[in-house]
């Protein structure tokens, strides 16, 4: 049986550019920061509503 000189299986995937990786990282960071801000505002709004009114 003669073996083929070509590679068998999956070819190595091309590595993404650093600009693309930085863009994905920046969008994930922005999403995480906005989620934290929204959560904080929601907690503050709930605390304000739950506060008893002074009479």
Secondary structure, DSSP 8 states (H G I E B T S, - for coil): ----SS--S--------HHHHHHHHHHHHHHHHHHHHHHHHHHHHHHHHHS----
